[in-house]
Amino acid sequence: MSKLALIVGASSGVGEATARELAVRGYRVVLSARCRDRLAELVSQIGSAADCCACDAASAAGVQSLADFVRQRHGLPDVIVNCAGLGQWKRIEDTSPAEAHTMIGAPYLAAFNVSQAFMRDMLQRGSGLLIHVNSPACYMPWPSSVGYSAARFALRGLHEALSQDLAGTGVHSCHVVFGRIDSQYFDNNPGVLQRMPKISVLIRTLSSAECAKIIANLAERPRRQVVYPFMLRLFYWSSLTLPWLTRWLLRATAPKP
């Protein structure tokens, strides 16, 4: 039987493209997001290899219902792609507690809830793969991104801690960090583009389809971490070796508040 992939945050952007790419590669895919109508439309486009379950993954009760749905209809996933994420780029004094709670909900709580819901069974089976899709802000926060960056750091922390616990179990955690993606995120969060540090123009913009191929390759040949594209990888290494310089460059090229 073909492998089963659960994609969380599959209604648009990278999540949608990943569902399509994995289906083309022979996976059975279960799509999850909050928008039921959009998921149903995607399932009809992908075909018999796809199914869906609407869910707010930041809700523990919602994820429990999702897990029951997946187990009863399809069994235990071989691959889980945690792709849910949102958030405004703001300073802390301009970010309400409610906005901060929402940003922690996706990506961090969504990834935690879904990973936790299937982990015991994956460990018992001795196989499974978690892929967490993250932002460069998890390593290199830029000005005016407090809530967003903190949530992305939390997702990175989840991956790092899981990697410690999962060593030698047959279950793996993978962390993939993409640069700017040509997706609906910027349409849904007006004003964000204007807050990007000017140095970011050195990193080419990715398409959702290109990111989906990276994720699908990772599903087939797991690696602990992927930072993509190449120029972003250079910035990543500079953040590790010359953190003071990276911080200064991000501040110096950021638009004035």
Secondary structure as the mmCIF struct_conf table of DSSP 4:
data_model
#
loop_
_struct_conf.conf_type_id
_struct_conf.id
_struct_conf.beg_label_comp_id
_struct_conf.beg_label_asym_id
_struct_conf.beg_label_seq_id
_struct_conf.end_label_comp_id
_struct_conf.end_label_asym_id
_struct_conf.end_label_seq_id
STRN STRN1 LEU A 4 VAL A 8
BEND BEND1 GLY A 9 GLY A 9
BEND BEND2 SER A 11 SER A 12
HELX_RH_AL_P HELX_RH_AL_P1 GLY A 13 VAL A 24
TURN_TY1_P TURN_TY1_P1 ARG A 25 GLY A 26
STRN STRN2 ARG A 28 SER A 32
BEND BEND3 ARG A 34 ARG A 34
HELX_RH_AL_P HELX_RH_AL_P2 ARG A 36 ILE A 46
TURN_TY1_P TURN_TY1_P2 SER A 48 ALA A 49
STRN STRN3 ALA A 50 CYS A 52
TURN_TY1_P TURN_TY1_P3 ALA A 57 ALA A 58
BEND BEND4 SER A 59 SER A 59
HELX_RH_AL_P HELX_RH_AL_P3 ALA A 60 ARG A 73
TURN_TY1_P TURN_TY1_P4 HIS A 74 HIS A 74
BEND BEND5 LEU A 76 LEU A 76
BEND BEND6 ASP A 78 ASP A 78
STRN STRN4 VAL A 79 ASN A 82
HELX_RH_3T_P HELX_RH_3T_P1 ILE A 92 ASP A 94
HELX_RH_AL_P HELX_RH_AL_P4 PRO A 97 MET A 103
HELX_RH_PI_P HELX_RH_PI_P1 ILE A 104 LEU A 109
HELX_RH_AL_P HELX_RH_AL_P5 ALA A 110 ARG A 125
TURN_TY1_P TURN_TY1_P5 GLY A 126 GLY A 126
STRN STRN5 GLY A 128 ASN A 134
HELX_RH_3T_P HELX_RH_3T_P2 PRO A 136 CYS A 138
TURN_TY1_P TURN_TY1_P6 TYR A 139 TYR A 139
BEND BEND7 MET A 140 MET A 140
BEND BEND8 PRO A 143 SER A 144
HELX_RH_AL_P HELX_RH_AL_P6 VAL A 146 LEU A 166
TURN_TY1_P TURN_TY1_P7 ALA A 167 GLY A 168
BEND BEND9 THR A 169 GLY A 170
STRN STRN6 VAL A 171 PHE A 178
STRN STRN7 ILE A 181 ASP A 182
BEND BEND10 SER A 183 SER A 183
TURN_TY1_P TURN_TY1_P8 GLN A 184 GLN A 184
HELX_RH_AL_P HELX_RH_AL_P7 TYR A 185 ASN A 188
BEND BEND11 ASN A 189 ASN A 189
TURN_TY1_P TURN_TY1_P9 PRO A 190 GLY A 191
BEND BEND12 VAL A 192 VAL A 192
HELX_RH_3T_P HELX_RH_3T_P3 LEU A 193 ARG A 195
BEND BEND13 MET A 196 MET A 196
HELX_RH_3T_P HELX_RH_3T_P4 LYS A 198 LEU A 202
BEND BEND14 ILE A 203 ILE A 203
HELX_LH_PP_P HELX_LH_PP_P1 ARG A 204 THR A 205
STRN STRN8 LEU A 206 SER A 207
HELX_RH_AL_P HELX_RH_AL_P8 SER A 208 GLU A 220
BEND BEND15 ARG A 221 ARG A 221
BEND BEND16 ARG A 224 ARG A 224
STRN STRN9 GLN A 225 TYR A 228
BEND BEND17 PRO A 229 PRO A 229
HELX_RH_AL_P HELX_RH_AL_P9 PHE A 230 THR A 241
HELX_RH_AL_P HELX_RH_AL_P10 PRO A 243 ALA A 252
TURN_TY1_P TURN_TY1_P10 THR A 253 THR A 253
BEND BEND18 ALA A 254 ALA A 254
HELX_LH_PP_P HELX_LH_PP_P2 PRO A 255 LYS A 256
#
